[in-house]
Amino acid sequence: MRRQKNRLPIGVFDSGVGGISVLVEIIKLLPHEEFIYYADSINAPYGIKPENTIRSLTIKAADFLFKLGVKSLVVACNTATSAAIKEIRRIFELPVIGMEPAIKPAVELKKNSRIIVMVTPLTLQSKKFNSLVYQYKHLAEIISIPCPGLVELIERGNNNIADYLYSILRPETNKNISTVVLGCTHYVLIKREILKVLGRNINIIDGNCGTARHLKTVLEKEGLLNNTLEDKLQIPLRANVRFYTSGTGIEVLKYKQLLQVEGITCES
Protein backbone atom coordinates (compact mmCIF):
# COMPACT_ATOMS: atom_id res chain seq x y z
CA MET A 1 0.00 0.00 0.00
CA ARG A 2 1.43 3.36 -1.03
CA ARG A 3 1.88 5.98 1.66
CA GLN A 4 0.23 9.34 1.30
CA LYS A 5 2.74 11.80 -0.09
CA ASN A 6 2.57 14.10 2.93
CA ARG A 7 3.49 11.14 5.19
CA LEU A 8 6.72 10.45 3.31
CA PRO A 9 10.01 11.40 5.03
CA ILE A 10 12.10 14.52 4.46
CA GLY A 11 15.58 13.82 3.12
CA VAL A 12 18.51 15.72 4.63
CA PHE A 13 21.96 15.47 3.07
CA ASP A 14 25.47 16.62 3.98
CA SER A 15 29.01 15.47 3.37
CA GLY A 16 29.28 14.52 7.04
CA VAL A 17 28.32 15.56 10.55
CA GLY A 18 27.61 19.25 9.85
CA GLY A 19 24.12 18.68 8.50
CA ILE A 20 23.05 17.35 11.90
CA SER A 21 23.03 20.97 13.08
CA VAL A 22 20.45 21.71 10.38
CA LEU A 23 18.44 18.57 11.14
CA VAL A 24 18.17 19.67 14.79
CA GLU A 25 16.46 22.94 13.84
CA ILE A 26 14.13 21.19 11.37
CA ILE A 27 13.06 18.62 13.97
CA LYS A 28 12.33 21.37 16.50
CA LEU A 29 10.13 23.17 13.97
CA LEU A 30 8.55 20.07 12.39
CA PRO A 31 8.40 17.43 15.16
CA HIS A 32 5.68 15.37 13.45
CA GLU A 33 7.76 14.64 10.37
CA GLU A 34 9.87 11.59 9.54
CA PHE A 35 13.44 12.07 8.29
CA ILE A 36 16.18 10.31 6.40
CA TYR A 37 19.67 11.68 7.00
CA TYR A 38 22.42 10.77 4.55
CA ALA A 39 26.07 11.66 5.07
CA ASP A 40 28.57 11.12 2.26
CA SER A 41 31.31 10.74 4.86
CA ILE A 42 33.66 8.73 2.69
CA ASN A 43 34.01 11.70 0.33
CA ALA A 44 34.17 14.42 3.01
CA PRO A 45 35.20 17.16 3.04
CA TYR A 46 33.55 18.69 -0.02
CA GLY A 47 34.98 22.18 0.45
CA ILE A 48 38.42 21.37 -0.98
CA LYS A 49 37.24 19.39 -4.01
CA PRO A 50 36.74 20.70 -7.57
CA GLU A 51 33.26 22.07 -8.20
CA ASN A 52 32.47 19.46 -10.86
CA THR A 53 33.33 16.67 -8.41
CA ILE A 54 31.11 18.17 -5.71
CA ARG A 55 28.27 18.57 -8.19
CA SER A 56 28.54 14.91 -9.22
CA LEU A 57 28.67 13.68 -5.61
CA THR A 58 25.72 15.85 -4.59
CA ILE A 59 23.57 14.65 -7.50
CA LYS A 60 24.44 11.05 -6.60
CA ALA A 61 23.40 11.66 -2.97
CA ALA A 62 20.16 13.33 -4.07
CA ASP A 63 19.39 10.35 -6.30
CA PHE A 64 20.00 7.97 -3.37
CA LEU A 65 17.48 9.82 -1.21
CA PHE A 66 15.01 10.26 -4.07
CA LYS A 67 14.96 6.49 -4.64
CA LEU A 68 14.30 5.91 -0.93
CA GLY A 69 11.09 7.89 -1.39
CA VAL A 70 11.45 11.31 0.21
CA LYS A 71 8.90 14.09 -0.31
CA SER A 72 11.49 16.88 -0.16
CA LEU A 73 15.25 17.29 0.02
CA VAL A 74 17.34 19.58 2.20
CA VAL A 75 20.91 20.05 0.96
CA ALA A 76 22.35 20.84 4.39
CA CYS A 77 25.71 21.92 3.05
CA ASN A 78 26.66 25.38 1.80
CA THR A 79 29.35 24.02 -0.52
CA ALA A 80 27.05 21.45 -2.12
CA THR A 81 24.31 24.06 -2.48
CA SER A 82 26.65 26.43 -4.32
CA ALA A 83 27.88 23.70 -6.63
CA ALA A 84 24.75 21.73 -7.43
CA ILE A 85 21.42 23.19 -6.26
CA LYS A 86 20.30 24.36 -9.71
CA GLU A 87 21.11 21.01 -11.27
CA ILE A 88 19.33 19.05 -8.54
CA ARG A 89 16.18 21.14 -8.91
CA ARG A 90 16.26 20.52 -12.65
CA ILE A 91 16.68 16.75 -12.33
CA PHE A 92 14.40 15.82 -9.41
CA GLU A 93 10.68 16.55 -9.20
CA LEU A 94 10.39 17.44 -5.53
CA PRO A 95 10.96 20.54 -3.38
CA VAL A 96 14.71 21.11 -2.85
CA ILE A 97 15.93 23.44 -0.10
CA GLY A 98 19.53 24.66 -0.02
CA MET A 99 21.76 26.60 2.36
CA GLU A 100 22.95 30.19 2.15
CA PRO A 101 25.37 32.03 4.46
CA ALA A 102 23.28 34.29 6.70
CA ILE A 103 24.82 37.54 5.51
CA LYS A 104 21.48 39.33 5.17
CA PRO A 105 20.44 38.70 8.83
CA ALA A 106 23.93 39.73 9.95
CA VAL A 107 23.71 43.03 8.08
CA GLU A 108 20.18 43.68 9.37
CA LEU A 109 21.34 42.99 12.93
CA LYS A 110 23.82 45.86 12.81
CA LYS A 111 24.38 47.98 9.69
CA ASN A 112 27.65 49.74 8.95
CA SER A 113 29.48 47.13 11.01
CA ARG A 114 32.30 44.67 10.37
CA ILE A 115 31.17 41.11 9.69
CA ILE A 116 33.30 37.99 9.44
CA VAL A 117 32.05 35.20 7.18
CA MET A 118 33.74 31.83 7.76
CA VAL A 119 33.49 29.62 4.67
CA THR A 120 35.09 26.66 2.95
CA PRO A 121 37.59 27.47 0.15
CA LEU A 122 35.14 26.36 -2.55
CA THR A 123 32.27 28.43 -1.17
CA LEU A 124 34.57 31.44 -1.15
CA GLN A 125 35.26 30.94 -4.87
CA SER A 126 31.67 30.34 -5.91
CA LYS A 127 29.69 32.85 -7.96
CA LYS A 128 26.66 32.35 -5.70
CA PHE A 129 28.57 33.39 -2.57
CA ASN A 130 30.35 36.33 -4.17
CA SER A 131 27.07 37.59 -5.60
CA LEU A 132 25.58 37.48 -2.10
CA VAL A 133 28.51 39.43 -0.63
CA TYR A 134 28.30 42.01 -3.43
CA GLN A 135 24.60 42.51 -2.72
CA TYR A 136 25.28 43.66 0.87
CA LYS A 137 28.81 45.07 0.80
CA HIS A 138 27.53 48.67 0.73
CA LEU A 139 25.75 48.08 4.07
CA ALA A 140 28.65 46.56 6.03
CA GLU A 141 32.31 45.64 5.80
CA ILE A 142 32.24 41.92 5.02
CA ILE A 143 35.45 40.01 5.71
CA SER A 144 35.45 36.55 4.11
CA ILE A 145 37.75 34.05 5.78
CA PRO A 146 38.45 30.68 4.10
CA CYS A 147 38.90 27.83 6.58
CA PRO A 148 40.76 25.01 4.79
CA GLY A 149 41.05 21.89 6.92
CA LEU A 150 38.53 22.96 9.57
CA VAL A 151 35.80 20.55 8.44
CA GLU A 152 38.25 17.66 8.74
CA LEU A 153 39.16 18.69 12.29
CA ILE A 154 35.47 18.87 13.26
CA GLU A 155 34.71 15.49 11.69
CA ARG A 156 37.54 13.91 13.68
CA GLY A 157 36.72 15.77 16.90
CA ASN A 158 40.31 16.97 16.88
CA ASN A 159 41.71 18.73 19.95
CA ASN A 160 43.64 21.13 17.70
CA ILE A 161 40.48 23.05 16.74
CA ALA A 162 41.20 25.79 19.28
CA ASP A 163 44.72 26.31 17.91
CA TYR A 164 43.37 26.43 14.37
CA LEU A 165 40.73 29.03 15.25
CA TYR A 166 43.30 31.21 17.01
CA SER A 167 45.49 31.12 13.91
CA ILE A 168 42.77 32.34 11.52
CA LEU A 169 40.61 34.53 13.78
CA ARG A 170 43.06 36.16 16.18
CA PRO A 171 44.21 38.75 13.58
CA GLU A 172 40.58 39.98 13.40
CA THR A 173 40.02 40.49 17.14
CA ASN A 174 41.18 44.13 17.10
CA LYS A 175 38.95 45.13 14.15
CA ASN A 176 35.74 45.82 16.10
CA ILE A 177 33.92 42.80 14.66
CA SER A 178 30.21 42.77 15.47
CA THR A 179 29.08 39.47 13.97
CA VAL A 180 30.44 36.15 12.70
CA VAL A 181 28.49 34.35 10.00
CA LEU A 182 29.05 30.60 9.90
CA GLY A 183 29.03 29.74 6.20
CA CYS A 184 29.35 25.99 6.71
CA THR A 185 27.01 23.76 8.69
CA HIS A 186 29.99 22.04 10.32
CA TYR A 187 31.09 25.31 11.93
CA VAL A 188 27.83 25.52 13.89
CA LEU A 189 29.13 22.63 16.01
CA ILE A 190 32.05 24.73 17.32
CA LYS A 191 30.28 27.98 18.27
CA ARG A 192 31.64 27.87 21.80
CA GLU A 193 35.22 27.56 20.58
CA ILE A 194 34.75 30.51 18.21
CA LEU A 195 33.39 32.66 21.04
CA LYS A 196 36.40 31.83 23.20
CA VAL A 197 38.68 33.25 20.51
CA LEU A 198 36.69 36.37 19.58
CA GLY A 199 34.99 37.21 22.86
CA ARG A 200 31.54 36.78 24.35
CA ASN A 201 30.21 40.05 22.95
CA ILE A 202 30.32 38.77 19.36
CA ASN A 203 27.09 37.75 17.62
CA ILE A 204 27.26 34.39 15.84
CA ILE A 205 24.71 33.71 13.11
CA ASP A 206 24.10 30.66 10.93
CA GLY A 207 21.51 29.81 8.30
CA ASN A 208 20.03 26.74 9.98
CA CYS A 209 16.88 28.29 11.48
CA GLY A 210 16.18 30.17 8.25
CA THR A 211 16.52 26.95 6.27
CA ALA A 212 14.10 25.15 8.62
CA ARG A 213 11.54 27.96 8.32
CA HIS A 214 11.88 28.01 4.53
CA LEU A 215 11.35 24.25 4.39
CA LYS A 216 8.17 24.55 6.46
CA THR A 217 6.86 27.34 4.22
CA VAL A 218 7.50 25.29 1.07
CA LEU A 219 5.89 22.14 2.50
CA GLU A 220 2.83 24.15 3.56
CA LYS A 221 2.53 25.68 0.10
CA GLU A 222 2.82 22.27 -1.58
CA GLY A 223 0.39 20.58 0.84
CA LEU A 224 3.15 18.24 2.03
CA LEU A 225 3.16 18.84 5.77
CA ASN A 226 2.51 15.73 7.85
CA ASN A 227 -0.79 16.52 9.57
CA THR A 228 -0.76 13.59 11.94
CA LEU A 229 -2.44 14.25 15.28
CA GLU A 230 0.08 12.13 17.19
CA ASP A 231 1.54 14.23 19.99
CA LYS A 232 5.31 14.38 19.68
CA LEU A 233 5.68 17.76 21.32
CA GLN A 234 7.49 16.36 24.29
CA ILE A 235 10.78 17.09 26.00
CA PRO A 236 12.97 15.49 24.90
CA LEU A 237 11.66 15.37 21.35
CA ARG A 238 11.40 11.90 19.85
CA ALA A 239 12.26 12.10 16.17
CA ASN A 240 11.78 9.36 13.60
CA VAL A 241 15.12 9.47 11.78
CA ARG A 242 16.76 6.87 9.57
CA PHE A 243 20.49 7.32 9.11
CA TYR A 244 22.57 6.32 6.09
CA THR A 245 26.23 6.99 5.42
CA SER A 246 28.80 6.10 2.80
CA GLY A 247 31.17 5.63 5.74
CA THR A 248 30.81 3.44 8.84
CA GLY A 249 28.22 2.60 11.46
CA ILE A 250 30.37 4.34 14.07
CA GLU A 251 29.49 7.64 12.40
CA VAL A 252 25.77 6.92 12.78
CA LEU A 253 26.25 6.58 16.53
CA LYS A 254 27.96 9.97 16.56
CA TYR A 255 25.03 11.55 14.69
CA LYS A 256 22.54 10.15 17.20
CA GLN A 257 24.65 11.38 20.11
CA LEU A 258 24.68 14.91 18.67
CA LEU A 259 20.89 14.88 18.48
CA GLN A 260 20.70 13.69 22.08
CA VAL A 261 22.90 16.61 23.17
CA GLU A 262 20.20 18.87 21.70
CA GLY A 263 17.45 17.04 23.62
CA ILE A 264 16.32 14.90 20.68
CA THR A 265 16.14 11.11 20.80
CA CYS A 266 15.73 8.86 17.78
CA GLU A 267 12.96 6.32 17.35
CA SER A 268 14.83 4.39 14.67
C-alpha positions as CSV (number, residue, x, y, z in Angstrom):
1,M,0.0,0.0,0.0
2,R,1.4,3.4,-1.0
3,R,1.9,6.0,1.7
4,Q,0.2,9.3,1.3
5,K,2.7,11.8,-0.1
6,N,2.6,14.1,2.9
7,R,3.5,11.1,5.2
8,L,6.7,10.5,3.3
9,P,10.0,11.4,5.0
10,I,12.1,14.5,4.5
11,G,15.6,13.8,3.1
12,V,18.5,15.7,4.6
13,F,22.0,15.5,3.1
14,D,25.5,16.6,4.0
15,S,29.0,15.5,3.4
16,G,29.3,14.5,7.0
17,V,28.3,15.6,10.5
18,G,27.6,19.2,9.8
19,G,24.1,18.7,8.5
20,I,23.1,17.4,11.9
21,S,23.0,21.0,13.1
22,V,20.4,21.7,10.4
23,L,18.4,18.6,11.1
24,V,18.2,19.7,14.8
25,E,16.5,22.9,13.8
26,I,14.1,21.2,11.4
27,I,13.1,18.6,14.0
28,K,12.3,21.4,16.5
29,L,10.1,23.2,14.0
30,L,8.5,20.1,12.4
31,P,8.4,17.4,15.2
32,H,5.7,15.4,13.5
33,E,7.8,14.6,10.4
34,E,9.9,11.6,9.5
35,F,13.4,12.1,8.3
36,I,16.2,10.3,6.4
37,Y,19.7,11.7,7.0
38,Y,22.4,10.8,4.5
39,A,26.1,11.7,5.1
40,D,28.6,11.1,2.3
41,S,31.3,10.7,4.9
42,I,33.7,8.7,2.7
43,N,34.0,11.7,0.3
44,A,34.2,14.4,3.0
45,P,35.2,17.2,3.0
46,Y,33.5,18.7,0.0
47,G,35.0,22.2,0.4
48,I,38.4,21.4,-1.0
49,K,37.2,19.4,-4.0
50,P,36.7,20.7,-7.6
51,E,33.3,22.1,-8.2
52,N,32.5,19.5,-10.9
53,T,33.3,16.7,-8.4
54,I,31.1,18.2,-5.7
55,R,28.3,18.6,-8.2
56,S,28.5,14.9,-9.2
57,L,28.7,13.7,-5.6
58,T,25.7,15.8,-4.6
59,I,23.6,14.6,-7.5
60,K,24.4,11.0,-6.6
61,A,23.4,11.7,-3.0
62,A,20.2,13.3,-4.1
63,D,19.4,10.4,-6.3
64,F,20.0,8.0,-3.4
65,L,17.5,9.8,-1.2
66,F,15.0,10.3,-4.1
67,K,15.0,6.5,-4.6
68,L,14.3,5.9,-0.9
69,G,11.1,7.9,-1.4
70,V,11.5,11.3,0.2
71,K,8.9,14.1,-0.3
72,S,11.5,16.9,-0.2
73,L,15.2,17.3,0.0
74,V,17.3,19.6,2.2
75,V,20.9,20.0,1.0
76,A,22.3,20.8,4.4
77,C,25.7,21.9,3.0
78,N,26.7,25.4,1.8
79,T,29.3,24.0,-0.5
80,A,27.0,21.4,-2.1
81,T,24.3,24.1,-2.5
82,S,26.6,26.4,-4.3
83,A,27.9,23.7,-6.6
84,A,24.7,21.7,-7.4
85,I,21.4,23.2,-6.3
86,K,20.3,24.4,-9.7
87,E,21.1,21.0,-11.3
88,I,19.3,19.0,-8.5
89,R,16.2,21.1,-8.9
90,R,16.3,20.5,-12.7
91,I,16.7,16.7,-12.3
92,F,14.4,15.8,-9.4
93,E,10.7,16.6,-9.2
94,L,10.4,17.4,-5.5
95,P,11.0,20.5,-3.4
96,V,14.7,21.1,-2.9
97,I,15.9,23.4,-0.1
98,G,19.5,24.7,0.0
99,M,21.8,26.6,2.4
100,E,22.9,30.2,2.1
101,P,25.4,32.0,4.5
102,A,23.3,34.3,6.7
103,I,24.8,37.5,5.5
104,K,21.5,39.3,5.2
105,P,20.4,38.7,8.8
106,A,23.9,39.7,10.0
107,V,23.7,43.0,8.1
108,E,20.2,43.7,9.4
109,L,21.3,43.0,12.9
110,K,23.8,45.9,12.8
111,K,24.4,48.0,9.7
112,N,27.7,49.7,8.9
113,S,29.5,47.1,11.0
114,R,32.3,44.7,10.4
115,I,31.2,41.1,9.7
116,I,33.3,38.0,9.4
117,V,32.0,35.2,7.2
118,M,33.7,31.8,7.8
119,V,33.5,29.6,4.7
120,T,35.1,26.7,2.9
121,P,37.6,27.5,0.2
122,L,35.1,26.4,-2.6
123,T,32.3,28.4,-1.2
124,L,34.6,31.4,-1.2
125,Q,35.3,30.9,-4.9
126,S,31.7,30.3,-5.9
127,K,29.7,32.8,-8.0
128,K,26.7,32.4,-5.7
129,F,28.6,33.4,-2.6
130,N,30.3,36.3,-4.2
131,S,27.1,37.6,-5.6
132,L,25.6,37.5,-2.1
133,V,28.5,39.4,-0.6
134,Y,28.3,42.0,-3.4
135,Q,24.6,42.5,-2.7
136,Y,25.3,43.7,0.9
137,K,28.8,45.1,0.8
138,H,27.5,48.7,0.7
139,L,25.8,48.1,4.1
140,A,28.6,46.6,6.0
141,E,32.3,45.6,5.8
142,I,32.2,41.9,5.0
143,I,35.5,40.0,5.7
144,S,35.4,36.5,4.1
145,I,37.8,34.0,5.8
146,P,38.4,30.7,4.1
147,C,38.9,27.8,6.6
148,P,40.8,25.0,4.8
149,G,41.0,21.9,6.9
150,L,38.5,23.0,9.6
151,V,35.8,20.6,8.4
152,E,38.3,17.7,8.7
153,L,39.2,18.7,12.3
154,I,35.5,18.9,13.3
155,E,34.7,15.5,11.7
156,R,37.5,13.9,13.7
157,G,36.7,15.8,16.9
158,N,40.3,17.0,16.9
159,N,41.7,18.7,19.9
160,N,43.6,21.1,17.7
161,I,40.5,23.0,16.7
162,A,41.2,25.8,19.3
163,D,44.7,26.3,17.9
164,Y,43.4,26.4,14.4
165,L,40.7,29.0,15.3
166,Y,43.3,31.2,17.0
167,S,45.5,31.1,13.9
168,I,42.8,32.3,11.5
169,L,40.6,34.5,13.8
170,R,43.1,36.2,16.2
171,P,44.2,38.7,13.6
172,E,40.6,40.0,13.4
173,T,40.0,40.5,17.1
174,N,41.2,44.1,17.1
175,K,39.0,45.1,14.2
176,N,35.7,45.8,16.1
177,I,33.9,42.8,14.7
178,S,30.2,42.8,15.5
179,T,29.1,39.5,14.0
180,V,30.4,36.2,12.7
181,V,28.5,34.4,10.0
182,L,29.1,30.6,9.9
183,G,29.0,29.7,6.2
184,C,29.4,26.0,6.7
185,T,27.0,23.8,8.7
186,H,30.0,22.0,10.3
187,Y,31.1,25.3,11.9
188,V,27.8,25.5,13.9
189,L,29.1,22.6,16.0
190,I,32.1,24.7,17.3
191,K,30.3,28.0,18.3
192,R,31.6,27.9,21.8
193,E,35.2,27.6,20.6
194,I,34.8,30.5,18.2
195,L,33.4,32.7,21.0
196,K,36.4,31.8,23.2
197,V,38.7,33.3,20.5
198,L,36.7,36.4,19.6
199,G,35.0,37.2,22.9
200,R,31.5,36.8,24.3
201,N,30.2,40.1,22.9
202,I,30.3,38.8,19.4
203,N,27.1,37.7,17.6
204,I,27.3,34.4,15.8
205,I,24.7,33.7,13.1
206,D,24.1,30.7,10.9
207,G,21.5,29.8,8.3
208,N,20.0,26.7,10.0
209,C,16.9,28.3,11.5
210,G,16.2,30.2,8.2
211,T,16.5,26.9,6.3
212,A,14.1,25.1,8.6
213,R,11.5,28.0,8.3
214,H,11.9,28.0,4.5
215,L,11.3,24.2,4.4
216,K,8.2,24.5,6.5
217,T,6.9,27.3,4.2
218,V,7.5,25.3,1.1
219,L,5.9,22.1,2.5
220,E,2.8,24.2,3.6
221,K,2.5,25.7,0.1
222,E,2.8,22.3,-1.6
223,G,0.4,20.6,0.8
224,L,3.2,18.2,2.0
225,L,3.2,18.8,5.8
226,N,2.5,15.7,7.8
227,N,-0.8,16.5,9.6
228,T,-0.8,13.6,11.9
229,L,-2.4,14.3,15.3
230,E,0.1,12.1,17.2
231,D,1.5,14.2,20.0
232,K,5.3,14.4,19.7
233,L,5.7,17.8,21.3
234,Q,7.5,16.4,24.3
235,I,10.8,17.1,26.0
236,P,13.0,15.5,24.9
237,L,11.7,15.4,21.3
238,R,11.4,11.9,19.9
239,A,12.3,12.1,16.2
240,N,11.8,9.4,13.6
241,V,15.1,9.5,11.8
242,R,16.8,6.9,9.6
243,F,20.5,7.3,9.1
244,Y,22.6,6.3,6.1
245,T,26.2,7.0,5.4
246,S,28.8,6.1,2.8
247,G,31.2,5.6,5.7
248,T,30.8,3.4,8.8
249,G,28.2,2.6,11.5
250,I,30.4,4.3,14.1
251,E,29.5,7.6,12.4
252,V,25.8,6.9,12.8
253,L,26.3,6.6,16.5
254,K,28.0,10.0,16.6
255,Y,25.0,11.6,14.7
256,K,22.5,10.1,17.2
257,Q,24.6,11.4,20.1
258,L,24.7,14.9,18.7
259,L,20.9,14.9,18.5
260,Q,20.7,13.7,22.1
261,V,22.9,16.6,23.2
262,E,20.2,18.9,21.7
263,G,17.5,17.0,23.6
264,I,16.3,14.9,20.7
265,T,16.1,11.1,20.8
266,C,15.7,8.9,17.8
267,E,13.0,6.3,17.4
268,S,14.8,4.4,14.7
